[in-house]
Amino acid sequence: MKGSDRPVRKDGFLTQELDDEVVLYNPARSEALCLNATAALIWGLCDGETTVDEIQRMMSEAFPDAPGISQDVLDALDILQGNDSVCLACTT
């Protein structure tokens, strides 16, 4: 994933907030993914307009005391992409 990529959430996912987590359910694949608060924020920023670099910058500003947040963003995006809940160049 490149910094200039613009991840976008895919349509069709059901979401449920539980305390400080969000559960994404993909009915097409009968799969669920539980996101912690940070990953849920990252998922929310995947609007097809915001670049990976911008997401990393926003998260670094939101969590200035979190070392490695930029790598956490990349890891979360990899998981979301692997779960087919975001894509880099798709029609949602």
C-alpha positions as a Markdown table, in Angstrom:
| # | Residue | x | y | z |
|---|---|---|---|---|
| 1 | Met | 0.0 | 0.0 | 0.0 |
| 2 | Lys | 1.4 | 3.4 | -1.0 |
| 3 | Gly | 1.0 | 6.7 | 0.8 |
| 4 | Ser | -0.9 | 8.1 | -2.1 |
| 5 | Asp | -3.5 | 5.3 | -2.2 |
| 6 | Arg | -7.0 | 6.3 | -1.2 |
| 7 | Pro | -8.7 | 3.4 | 0.5 |
| 8 | Val | -12.5 | 3.3 | 0.4 |
| 9 | Arg | -15.0 | 1.4 | 2.5 |
| 10 | Lys | -17.0 | -1.2 | 0.6 |
| 11 | Asp | -20.7 | -1.2 | 0.7 |
| 12 | Gly | -22.8 | -4.0 | 2.1 |
| 13 | Phe | -21.3 | -4.2 | 5.5 |
| 14 | Leu | -23.4 | -4.2 | 8.6 |
| 15 | Thr | -21.9 | -2.4 | 11.6 |
| 16 | Gln | -22.6 | -2.7 | 15.3 |
| 17 | Glu | -20.9 | -0.6 | 17.9 |
| 18 | Leu | -20.2 | -2.4 | 21.2 |
| 19 | Asp | -18.7 | -0.4 | 23.9 |
| 20 | Asp | -15.4 | 0.9 | 22.4 |
| 21 | Glu | -15.3 | -1.6 | 19.5 |
| 22 | Val | -17.1 | -1.9 | 16.2 |
| 23 | Val | -18.1 | -5.1 | 14.6 |
| 24 | Leu | -18.2 | -5.2 | 10.8 |
| 25 | Tyr | -20.3 | -8.0 | 9.3 |
| 26 | Asn | -20.0 | -9.0 | 5.7 |
| 27 | Pro | -23.2 | -10.9 | 4.9 |
| 28 | Ala | -21.9 | -11.9 | 1.5 |
| 29 | Arg | -19.1 | -13.9 | 3.1 |
| 30 | Ser | -20.8 | -14.6 | 6.4 |
| 31 | Glu | -17.7 | -13.1 | 8.2 |
| 32 | Ala | -17.3 | -10.7 | 11.0 |
| 33 | Leu | -14.4 | -8.5 | 12.0 |
| 34 | Cys | -14.1 | -6.8 | 15.4 |
| 35 | Leu | -12.3 | -3.4 | 15.3 |
| 36 | Asn | -10.9 | -1.7 | 18.3 |
| 37 | Ala | -11.5 | 2.0 | 18.7 |
| 38 | Thr | -8.4 | 3.0 | 16.7 |
| 39 | Ala | -9.1 | 0.6 | 13.8 |
| 40 | Ala | -12.7 | 1.8 | 13.8 |
| 41 | Leu | -11.4 | 5.4 | 13.4 |
| 42 | Ile | -9.2 | 4.3 | 10.5 |
| 43 | Trp | -12.0 | 2.4 | 8.8 |
| 44 | Gly | -14.1 | 5.6 | 9.1 |
| 45 | Leu | -11.5 | 7.6 | 7.4 |
| 46 | Cys | -11.5 | 5.3 | 4.4 |
| 47 | Asp | -13.7 | 7.5 | 2.2 |
| 48 | Gly | -12.0 | 7.2 | -1.1 |
| 49 | Glu | -10.8 | 10.8 | -0.8 |
| 50 | Thr | -8.3 | 10.6 | 2.1 |
| 51 | Thr | -4.9 | 9.2 | 1.3 |
| 52 | Val | -3.0 | 6.7 | 3.4 |
| 53 | Asp | -0.5 | 9.5 | 4.2 |
| 54 | Glu | -3.3 | 11.7 | 5.4 |
| 55 | Ile | -4.8 | 9.0 | 7.5 |
| 56 | Gln | -1.4 | 8.4 | 9.1 |
| 57 | Arg | -1.0 | 12.2 | 9.8 |
| 58 | Met | -4.5 | 12.5 | 11.3 |
| 59 | Met | -4.0 | 9.5 | 13.5 |
| 60 | Ser | -0.6 | 10.8 | 14.6 |
| 61 | Glu | -2.2 | 14.1 | 15.5 |
| 62 | Ala | -5.0 | 12.4 | 17.4 |
| 63 | Phe | -2.6 | 10.1 | 19.3 |
| 64 | Pro | 0.6 | 12.0 | 19.7 |
| 65 | Asp | 1.9 | 9.8 | 22.5 |
| 66 | Ala | 1.4 | 6.5 | 20.6 |
| 67 | Pro | 4.7 | 5.4 | 19.2 |
| 68 | Gly | 4.3 | 3.5 | 16.0 |
| 69 | Ile | 0.8 | 4.8 | 15.1 |
| 70 | Ser | 1.8 | 5.1 | 11.4 |
| 71 | Gln | 2.6 | 1.4 | 11.3 |
| 72 | Asp | -0.6 | 0.6 | 13.1 |
| 73 | Val | -2.5 | 2.5 | 10.4 |
| 74 | Leu | -0.8 | 0.4 | 7.7 |
| 75 | Asp | -1.4 | -2.8 | 9.7 |
| 76 | Ala | -5.1 | -1.9 | 10.2 |
| 77 | Leu | -5.5 | -1.1 | 6.5 |
| 78 | Asp | -3.9 | -4.4 | 5.5 |
| 79 | Ile | -6.3 | -6.3 | 7.7 |
| 80 | Leu | -9.3 | -4.3 | 6.4 |
| 81 | Gln | -8.2 | -4.9 | 2.8 |
| 82 | Gly | -7.6 | -8.6 | 3.5 |
| 83 | Asn | -11.1 | -8.8 | 5.0 |
| 84 | Asp | -12.5 | -7.2 | 1.8 |
| 85 | Ser | -14.0 | -4.3 | 3.8 |
| 86 | Val | -11.9 | -1.7 | 2.0 |
| 87 | Cys | -10.3 | -1.4 | -1.4 |
| 88 | Leu | -7.9 | 0.9 | -3.2 |
| 89 | Ala | -9.5 | 1.1 | -6.6 |
| 90 | Cys | -13.0 | -0.2 | -6.7 |
| 91 | Thr | -16.6 | 0.7 | -7.2 |
| 92 | Thr | -18.4 | 0.2 | -3.9 |
